[in-house]
Amino acid sequence: MISVGNRSLYKSFKEPISNDVGSFFYISCMKKVWTFIAMATFVACTPAADKSIADEFVTISGETQGTTFTVTYRDTSDYSLALDSIFKRVDGDLSLWVDGSLINRMNAHNRTDTVFAFIDSTRYFSVLFDVSYELFKKTNGAFDPTVRPLVEYWGFGLKNMNNATPAGVDSILPFVGMIPANFDMIEVYVDTYTYEETQIRKGDPRVKVDFNAIAQGFTVDLVSDFIHSKGIDDYMVEIGGELICKGVNTDSIPWRIAVDKPMESNEHIAQGVLKVFNMAVATSGNYRKFYEKDGKKLSHTIDPRTGFPVDHSLLSATVVATNAMMADAYATAFMVMGREETMAFLDENPLLNLKAILIYDEGGSPKIWMSESLKSVYEDVSNEPS
């Protein structure tokens, strides 16, 4: 049995503990999830998305989680219904935009004298809680889903910046931080293998959680694992720009993923192209969305450790990892850390197998830094005619 605080984790799995958050937790958590999915019957709740078949590849595209998705795979089967079911189950548990979702009900629970109890039938919530807790510790609080009250205080896109005060931030910080005293989860088992319910206990009724910084990557991995379970080796899954590529593309070469050229307009022009083989890619931040302070461009990212918007020049972080959940989460953490802290973190944690492309402001102009190992698979196309 593995314990974190007073929580018992992974009672059903007898596996060694690894210091690599990107390996042990991902493998264990996805086992949890697929124990449910393997028994599920996928039923679509909406009409199937757009589909096309070309060169033995199927492409399914549509909308989900407030954004678009594209799934391309080498096969002739149509898995639209299965994908639709996965998306709807994720939204039902984790979406802040779905009335009555599990996370919204949990956030609305405003008592500290009793727990919020629920049956975690998909195990999505418990997986993201456990992984987020480990990432919170690994990044020294740079990744923190309990940042939600601060995001609400500052407003979307920092729209409340002129009304925010140090006193206001100080009043929120005591219940921000993914520690058991603020926000704790217990999985109750009747015996070693029989799950009964999940309980959430809040240390402050104002605690709220937002898994948006990891849920999209997690969904990419769910779809990826489903496609792989069908014996398909060549495919790409993309949701809102977070993606995973396996095998080769329709031209039988590694998948080519565009990295946008830094521009202040909404126009998308490729700065470069990454050749991706059996890896995931996620980007956090947007150099089209920033504000200026003392002549320096700054992003809208809130640092959960200080309660204030970050005061560094990193505008966008693209992370390449073995799975999309970790790529998504670390891209968010790096946007909090900034360029120098991120570079030091990558040097100090080689076992995480993370690579990054960082776009930052220097003297009013965008600059790019990337991990050395990416340079051999990155092609600069910024000078090619559009």
N, C-alpha and C positions, 0 to 999 in steps of 0.2 A: 504494500500500500504506500502511495506517495502522498505526503501531506504538505500543504502550503498554508501557513497560519493554522486555522482550525478547520480547513477544508480538506476533504479526502478526494483525491483525483485518480481517475483511471483505475478503479478497483477491478475492472473486468480484464485488464491487460497486464500481464506479467512481463514487463520489458525493462531493460536497464535504463537508468537516467543518463541523459547526455547533456553536456554543457552547451551543445549547439541547438539553440532554440529553433533553428530552421529545419532540424531533422527530427528529433524525438517527438516534439510536440506536434509537428505537422503529421507525422505518421500515425501517432496515437489518436489525434483528433479526427483525422479522416477515417480511421477505423470506426470510431464512434458514429460518425455521420452515416457511413455506408452500411453499418449494421441496420439502420432504419431504411435507407434507400433501396437496399437489395430486396426488401420485402414489400416495397410500395408498388402500387399500381398507378402509373402516371395517367392522369386525366386532365385534359386541357380545359381551362375555364374561359378562354377567349378564342376567337378564330386564329388559325395558324398564321405565322408570319410569312413574309415574302420568301419564295424559294426559287432557286435555279440550279440546274445540273449542267456541268460542262467538264469534259475530259475526266470523267469518273469522279469528279469532286462535286459535293453538294454544298451549297451556301444557303444558310438560313439567317435572315436578318429581321430586325424589328425593334421594338422599344421595350425597355424594362428599367426599373429603378430610377426613373426620371431621366434616362439617357437612352442611347442606342446600343444595339449589340449586333455582332456578326460572328457566326460560327461556320467555318469552312472545313470540310473533312473529305478524305478519299473513301467514298463508298457510294452506294446508290439508294440507301435507306433514308427515309424521312423521319427524323427524330423531333420534329416540331412540338408534338404533344408532350414529350418527355421534358424538353427544355422549358416549355411553358409552365409545366408543373413545378420544376425546380425553382424558377423565378418567383412563382406565386408563394411557394412555401418560404423562401427567403424573405420576401416582402412581409408575409404574415407574421414573421418572428422579429425581423430586424429593422424594418423601414419606419422612419420617423414621419413619413408622409402618408402612411396608411392608418386611418382611424381604427382604433381597436387592436392594433398590432401588439405583440407581446412586449416589445420594448417601450411602447407608449404607455401601456398599462403599468409596467414596472416603474417608469419614471413618474407616473401620477400617484404612485403609492407614497403617501406622505406621513407615515407613522414609523416611529422607532421602537415602539413597545411590542410590535408584532412583525412577523416576516411576511414577505410577499411570496406565496407558494404557487407553483404551477407544475404541470406535467410537460417536461421538455421532450416531446415526442420526436422531434427532428434532431435534437442535440446541437442545433446550430448555436443557440445562445451560450450553452456551457462551453462549447469549443472556443468561441470568440472571447468569452470571459477568461478562460484559462490561458489562452495564447496572449491576450492583451495584458494580463497580469505579469507574465514573464517578460514581455516586451517593455512594459513600464519599468521593471527593475533593470533590464539590460540597458536601456537608454537613459537611465537616471531621471525618469519622469518626462522625457521629451515626447514619448508616445503615451497618451493618457486619454482614454475615452471619457473620463469624468470631467473633461474640459467643457462639457456642454453648458453649464451655467455661465461660464465666462464668455462663451460664444454668444449666448443670448444677451448678456449684458452689453457687449460691444456692438452687437447687431451684425447682420449679414453684410459682408463687405465693409465692416467697421463703420456702418452708417450712424452709429451712436457715439462716434469718437469725441465729438464736441461736448457731449454730456457726461462722458466717463471721467471719474476722479480716482485718485489713489485710495481715498477712503472707501469708495464703492468697491474697488478691486479687493482691498483688504478684508471687506466683509464677506467675500465669496471664497477666497483662497483657503480658509480652514476646512471646507468640505470638498475641495478639489484634490485629487490624488487617489490613485487606485491602490489603496491600502485597506486591510481588513477593518480598521477602525471606521472608515468612511463607507465602504461598500464591500460586502462579503457574500460569498455564495457557498452553499452547502448542498451536496447531492445526497439524498437520503436513500439508503438501501435497506430492504427488509433483511437480506442476508448478503453474502459476498457478491452474488451475481444478479440479484433481483432489485431493480431500480424501482423506487416508489414515487419520489417527487424531488423537485429542486426548490430551494428556499433562498431568497435574497433578503439580507438584513442591511438596513441603512443606519449609519451613525448619525446622520442628519437628514431630516425629511426633504431638504432641498437638493439632495444629491440627484443628479441626472446623468445618464450615460448616452453616448453617441458612438455607434460602431461604424459610422460612414467611412472612416479612414482605413478600414480593414475589410468591411463587408463586401465591397465590390470585387476585390481580389479573391476573397473567399469564394464568392459565387463563380468566378472564372475557374477556380480549382474544382468546384463541384461539377461544373459542366465538363471540364477536361477529364476528370475521373470517370464520368459517365460515358463519354465518347470512347475513352480507352477501354472501358469494360466491354465494349462491343467489338473488341479486337481490331480497332482502327489505330494505326500508328502515325499517319500523316494528317495533321489538322492544326487549325488555329482557332482560338476562342478569344474574342475581344468584347469587353463591356466598358463603354465609356472611356476608352483609351487604355484601360488595364487589360493585359493580354498574356496568353501563353502560347508558345509555338512548339509543336512536336513534329519530328520527322522533317519532310521536305514539302515544298509548295507545289502548285500545279505545273511548274516547270522543272520539277524534280531537283531543285536546288534549295538551300536553306531559305527560310522565310526572310523577307526584307521589310524592315519596319522603319518608317520615316521618323526623323527627329525634327520638329519644327524649327524654322529659322526665327530667331528673336525679332519680333515686330510689334509695334504698338497698335497696329490696326488688327482687325479680326481676320485678315487674310492669312491663309495657311500656305506657306512655302517651305519646302524641305531644306533644312540646314545640312542634314546628313542622313545616311541610311545605315541601320544596324542589321547585320546578318545574324539572325537568331536561330539557334538549333537546340531544341530541348531545354528551353529556358523561358522564364516569364519576365515581362517588362511592365513597369508601372511608373507613372509620373505624377508628382504632386507640385502644387504651385502653378502659377501662370504668369509669365512675364507680360501678358496683356492686362493683368489686373494688379495694379500697384498704386501706391500714393507716394508723394515726394515730401521729404523732410530734410531741411537744410541742404537742398540741392541733390539729395541722394534718393534713388528709387528703392522703396521698401515694399515687401509683400504684405498681404492681409493676414498672415498667419499669427495666431495667438500662441504665445508661449505659456503652457499650463504651469510651468515652474515659477513664473513671475506674475502671471495674470495680465501681462501687457503684450501688445503687438511686438513681434521680434524687431530688433534694431540692428539687423545685419543686411548685407547686400545680396544674399542668395534669393533668386527669383523663381527658380525651377529646379527640381531634383528628379532625375530619371534613374530608376534602380533596376538592375538586372539580377534576378535571383532564381533559385531552383523551383520556386512556386510563386503564384501570384499573390497569395495572402501575405507572404513575407515582403515581397517587392512593394506592395501597396502600403503596408504598415511602415516599413523603413523609409519609404519616400516621404511620408508625412513627418516622421521623426527627424529626418535630415532637414526638412524645411524649418523645423524649430531650431535645430542645432546651428545651422549656418554652415558656410563652406569650410572654415578652418576646423571646427569641431567635428564635422562629418569626415573630413580627410583623416583626422587623428583616429576617429572611431573605426574607420575601415582598416587603417594600419594595425590597430590594436586587436581586431577581431577577424583575422583571416579565415578562421574555421566557419564563419557564417557564409562564406562563398558569395559575398555581395560585390557587385560592381556598380559604378555610378557615373552619370553624366550630370554635372552641375553647371547651370547657367546663372551667372551673377553679374551685378552691375559694378563697373569700375570707371569712375570718372564720367558717368553718364552714358557709357557704351557697354553693351552686353559682351561678356567674355565666357568662354567655355573651358571647363576642366573635366577630364575623364580619367577613369581608372586605366592604368597602363595596359591591362589585359584586354581592354575593349578596343584599343587602337588598331589591332589587326583585323577586327571585324566591323570597323566603322569606316564608311566611305563619305568623304566630304563632297557634297553636290551643290554647295552654296553658290558656286560660280557658273553652274550650268544654266542655260537659258530656260526660263519657266514656260 
